[in-house]
Amino acid sequence: MSGNKVTNYLLLILAILLTANLVRPMLTPGTAHADDDAEKAEFMAITGAGRACWILKDNKVYYLTADNEGYIKHINRPEELPE
């Protein structure tokens, strides 16, 4: 009779693990997808060195400076790039 109880407990543990395996994908966040009906695609790039950072958005360049903690101190007006 002892072997029958062990088998039942092992089957119960197996059922719980299989159920957890099926439920796990529903609880994890999915991947984000881009909006398909975007009217105009916008180009953006960012780079930096030390406390300076440059952001290129469409044909405008922004220059940012930060303090030692990384907080933005100053943002220059965007400069237009010639096309």
C-alpha positions in Angstrom: 0.0 0.0 0.0 2.9 2.3 0.7 4.0 2.1 -3.0 0.5 3.2 -4.1 0.7 6.3 -2.0 4.1 7.3 -3.3 2.9 6.8 -6.8 -0.2 9.0 -6.2 2.1 11.8 -4.7 4.5 11.6 -7.6 1.5 11.8 -10.0 0.2 14.8 -8.1 3.6 16.6 -8.2 3.8 15.8 -12.0 0.4 17.3 -12.6 1.3 20.4 -10.7 4.5 20.9 -12.6 2.8 20.3 -16.0 0.0 22.8 -15.1 2.7 25.4 -14.0 4.5 24.8 -17.3 1.2 25.5 -19.2 0.3 28.6 -17.1 3.8 30.2 -17.2 3.6 31.7 -20.8 0.3 33.4 -19.9 1.9 35.1 -16.9 5.1 36.4 -18.6 4.9 39.7 -20.5 4.8 39.5 -24.3 7.0 41.4 -26.7 6.0 44.9 -27.9 5.3 45.4 -31.6 5.5 48.6 -33.6 2.3 50.3 -34.7 1.5 49.2 -38.2 -0.4 52.3 -39.3 2.3 54.8 -38.5 1.9 57.7 -40.9 5.6 58.8 -41.1 8.5 56.7 -39.9 10.8 58.8 -37.7 14.5 58.2 -37.5 16.2 58.6 -34.2 19.7 57.8 -32.8 21.5 58.6 -29.6 25.2 58.6 -28.6 27.3 60.0 -25.9 30.7 60.2 -24.3 31.4 61.3 -20.7 28.9 63.9 -19.7 27.9 64.9 -23.2 25.1 63.3 -25.4 24.0 63.9 -28.9 20.5 63.0 -30.1 19.7 62.9 -33.9 16.0 63.0 -34.6 15.0 63.2 -38.2 17.3 66.0 -39.5 17.8 67.8 -36.1 20.7 67.4 -33.7 20.2 68.0 -29.9 23.3 68.4 -27.6 22.8 67.5 -24.0 25.2 67.9 -21.0 24.8 66.2 -17.6 26.2 66.6 -14.2 28.2 63.9 -12.3 25.0 62.1 -11.2 23.7 61.8 -14.7 21.0 64.4 -14.4 20.5 66.6 -17.5 21.8 70.1 -16.9 21.4 71.7 -20.3 19.8 71.0 -23.7 20.8 73.1 -26.6 18.2 74.0 -29.2 18.1 71.6 -32.1 20.2 72.4 -35.1 19.0 71.6 -38.5 21.1 69.4 -40.7 21.4 70.3 -44.4 19.8 67.8 -46.7 
